[in-house]
């Protein structure tokens, strides 16, 4: 039990988060399965992984990162931590002229403020293990920006900037800090997009298809596998060549 490596997966109840959990468990990681509202999905994931990997530990934890105390609430539920995967988030499809200060505040807390505060609070635990890992699930829009998603693009860009800066600050203690920046990933969030619009996007992607949560999870797995330990501060694009 004491030799187990624990990763915290923020947003583990989402489709990308669940795929990440499955890959990391197969790699030998015990997990803290974080959720905000989707308790049933988190508990079902815990049951599934516990049956498949009985030698590992899977603990469900809850914290609302839209609240100012979200990071502190989560830290209080943890003991050993050797990796953090920031896969939580919320979309925002609005013109800038229609985006309220409340919208902006919520995006900032969920994507930047609470993840950064959480990492700061948990950093002493990460330093006990060399190597240890932090991986953000950023976005193609953090690299290039998107009309109609200006503030979402802004907070994803902030995540990417955090990764580059904190990678330098944490390197001396053996913490590798990277991000995965997905393009179009097939999740329930995209179900409402009309077929003609979907096809227009696919036509813009050089590989001529959208990605899957497993594609993102595979990149995260690589970064935590030990095979990427000379990488830090990188934003790994997983977008089919949509933005290069």
KAGIKA-V356571 format. One record per backbone hydrogen bond with DSSP energy under -1.0 kcal/mol. CO is the residue of the C=O (numbers start at 1). NH is the residue of the N-H. Records with the same first field share a line. If there is no record, write none. Layout:
# KAGIKA-V356571
CO=NH, NH
This chain:
# KAGIKA-V356571
1=4
5=30
6=82, 83
7=32
8=85
9=12, 34
10=87
11=14
14=18
15=19
16=20
17=21
18=22
19=23
20=24
21=25
22=26
23=27
24=29
25=28
30=7
31=59
32=9
33=61
34=12
35=63
37=39
38=42
39=43
40=44
41=45
42=46
43=47
44=48
45=49
46=50
47=51
48=52
49=53
53=56
57=31
59=33
61=35
64=67
67=70
69=73
70=74
71=75
72=76
74=77
75=78
82=133
83=8
84=135
85=10, 87
86=137
95=98
96=99
100=104
101=105
102=106
103=107
104=108
105=109
106=110
107=111
108=112, 113
109=114
112=116
113=117
114=118
115=119
116=120
117=121
118=122
122=125, 126
123=127
125=128
126=129
132=176
133=84
134=178
135=86
136=138, 180
139=142
140=144
146=149
148=94
149=153
150=154
151=155
152=156
153=157
154=158
155=159
156=160
157=161
158=162
159=163
160=164
161=165
162=166
163=167
165=169
166=170
170=173, 175
171=174
174=132
176=134
177=233
178=136
179=236
180=138
181=238
182=140
184=211
187=190
188=191
190=193
194=198
195=199
196=200
197=201
198=202
199=203
201=204
202=205
205=208
211=186
212=216
213=217
214=218
215=219
216=220
217=221
218=222
219=223
220=224
222=225
228=231
234=179
236=181
238=183
239=242
240=207
